Amino acid sequence: MPRRKPTTASAADATPAADPREQWLQLDRQLCFALYSSSLAMTKLYKPLLAPLGLTYPQYLAMLVLWESDGLAVGQLGQRLSLDSGTLTPLLKRLETLGHIERRRARDDERRVDIFLTPAGRKLRRQALDIPGQLACASACDLHELALLTQRLHELRSQLTAATEAA
């Protein structure tokens, strides 16, 4: 029987253990990518749902806010949507051209522009009533599950905002 050489493991011969942080560099483990790709899928899903209303997804978001609180200042709307005025102004001009909103200078401050729904803009709300249910159906989630997920994402956004502001 042949003799084997004795094995002696020295520190130099040892294979370094894999860094446990390595697994977190996989794309499918990235929260940012899960949110990003989910957002893309969501926007894609909304496109045919919003087509009968003649709205784009960002326009729909603006209309949602205005259906909640008609007569907001442009700055307030931008704050709710996390959009700056450079992005918001063209969106509002298009909604005005479509006849859904009216922009008016505030009487007490000419620098402020307030946004008001037109009768057509208020009527559009009724056409949008089925969209949340259609979304729930497409996502294979019930409205309660979607509400819980939405709440958790709002909490996450708040935590991330706080961390960004602290940095």
SULTATA-V357030 format. One record per residue. RES is the residue in three letters. SS is DSSP state (~ for helix, > for strand, _ for the rest). PSI is psi in whole degrees, 0 to 359 (NA if undefined). OMEGA is omega in whole degrees, -180 to 180 (* if undefined). Layout:
[[RES | SS | PSI | OMEGA] [RES | SS | PSI | OMEGA]]
This chain:
[[MET | _ | 130 | -178] [PRO | _ | 147 | 179] [ARG | _ | 138 | 176] [ARG | _ | 149 | 175] [LYS | _ | 138 | 177] [PRO | _ | 140 | 180] [THR | _ | 125 | 176] [THR | _ | 119 | -179] [ALA | _ | 118 | 175] [SER | _ | 165 | 179] [ALA | _ | 327 | -179] [ALA | _ | 329 | -178] [ASP | _ | 339 | -174] [ALA | _ | 138 | 176] [THR | _ | 130 | -178] [PRO | _ | 140 | 178] [ALA | _ | 143 | 179] [ALA | _ | 140 | 178] [ASP | _ | 122 | -177] [PRO | ~ | 342 | 178] [ARG | ~ | 341 | -178] [GLU | ~ | 319 | -177] [GLN | ~ | 335 | -179] [TRP | ~ | 356 | 176] [LEU | ~ | 11 | 175] [GLN | _ | 137 | -175] [LEU | ~ | 315 | -176] [ASP | ~ | 353 | 175] [ARG | ~ | 358 | -176] [GLN | _ | 119 | 176] [LEU | ~ | 319 | -179] [CYS | ~ | 320 | -180] [PHE | ~ | 322 | 177] [ALA | ~ | 318 | 178] [LEU | ~ | 316 | -179] [TYR | ~ | 309 | -177] [SER | ~ | 328 | 175] [SER | ~ | 321 | 178] [SER | ~ | 317 | 177] [LEU | ~ | 316 | 179] [ALA | ~ | 321 | 179] [MET | ~ | 313 | 180] [THR | ~ | 320 | 178] [LYS | ~ | 320 | 179] [LEU | ~ | 320 | -178] [TYR | ~ | 331 | -174] [LYS | ~ | 305 | 180] [PRO | ~ | 335 | 178] [LEU | ~ | 327 | -178] [LEU | ~ | 344 | -178] [ALA | ~ | 316 | 179] [PRO | _ | 337 | 178] [LEU | _ | 347 | -178] [GLY | _ | 27 | -177] [LEU | _ | 148 | 168] [THR | _ | 169 | 180] [TYR | ~ | 313 | 178] [PRO | ~ | 324 | 177] [GLN | ~ | 320 | 178] [TYR | ~ | 316 | 179] [LEU | ~ | 317 | 178] [ALA | ~ | 318 | 180] [MET | ~ | 323 | 177] [LEU | ~ | 314 | -180] [VAL | ~ | 316 | -179] [LEU | ~ | 327 | 175] [TRP | ~ | 330 | 176] [GLU | ~ | 317 | -173] [SER | _ | 87 | 178] [ASP | _ | 146 | 176] [GLY | _ | 22 | 179] [LEU | > | 152 | 171] [ALA | > | 153 | 179] [VAL | ~ | 318 | 180] [GLY | ~ | 321 | 178] [GLN | ~ | 318 | 178] [LEU | ~ | 315 | 179] [GLY | ~ | 321 | 179] [GLN | ~ | 315 | 179] [ARG | ~ | 324 | -177] [LEU | ~ | 358 | -176] [SER | _ | 42 | 179] [LEU | _ | 144 | 176] [ASP | _ | 167 | -175] [SER | ~ | 331 | 178] [GLY | ~ | 329 | 177] [THR | ~ | 322 | -174] [LEU | ~ | 321 | -175] [THR | ~ | 311 | 179] [PRO | ~ | 325 | 178] [LEU | ~ | 315 | -180] [LEU | ~ | 323 | 177] [LYS | ~ | 319 | 180] [ARG | ~ | 318 | 177] [LEU | ~ | 325 | 178] [GLU | ~ | 317 | 177] [THR | ~ | 324 | 178] [LEU | _ | 348 | 178] [GLY | _ | 17 | -177] [HIS | _ | 334 | -179] [ILE | > | 166 | 173] [GLU | > | 133 | 177] [ARG | > | 133 | 180] [ARG | > | 143 | 173] [ARG | > | 139 | 179] [ALA | _ | 141 | -180] [ARG | _ | 324 | -176] [ASP | _ | 346 | -179] [ASP | _ | 104 | -176] [GLU | _ | 344 | 178] [ARG | _ | 337 | -176] [ARG | _ | 137 | 175] [VAL | > | 127 | 178] [ASP | > | 152 | -177] [ILE | > | 131 | -179] [PHE | > | 141 | 174] [LEU | > | 143 | 171] [THR | _ | 170 | 174] [PRO | ~ | 322 | 178] [ALA | ~ | 323 | 178] [GLY | ~ | 321 | 177] [ARG | ~ | 322 | 180] [LYS | ~ | 326 | -180] [LEU | ~ | 330 | 180] [ARG | ~ | 317 | 179] [ARG | ~ | 322 | 179] [GLN | ~ | 336 | -177] [ALA | ~ | 355 | -173] [LEU | _ | 329 | -177] [ASP | _ | 350 | -175] [ILE | ~ | 314 | 179] [PRO | ~ | 321 | 178] [GLY | ~ | 322 | 178] [GLN | ~ | 322 | 177] [LEU | ~ | 316 | 179] [ALA | ~ | 316 | 180] [CYS | ~ | 313 | -179] [ALA | ~ | 329 | -178] [SER | ~ | 355 | -177] [ALA | _ | 29 | 176] [CYS | _ | 149 | 173] [ASP | _ | 169 | -176] [LEU | ~ | 328 | 178] [HIS | ~ | 315 | 178] [GLU | ~ | 317 | 179] [LEU | ~ | 322 | 178] [ALA | ~ | 318 | 179] [LEU | ~ | 317 | 179] [LEU | ~ | 317 | 179] [THR | ~ | 316 | 179] [GLN | ~ | 316 | -179] [ARG | ~ | 322 | 178] [LEU | ~ | 325 | 175] [HIS | ~ | 318 | 178] [GLU | ~ | 316 | 179] [LEU | ~ | 315 | 179] [ARG | ~ | 317 | 179] [SER | ~ | 317 | 180] [GLN | ~ | 318 | 180] [LEU | ~ | 321 | 177] [THR | ~ | 315 | 179] [ALA | ~ | 319 | 179] [ALA | ~ | 322 | 179] [THR | ~ | 317 | -180] [GLU | ~ | 330 | 180] [ALA | ~ | 335 | -176] [ALA | _ | NA | *]]
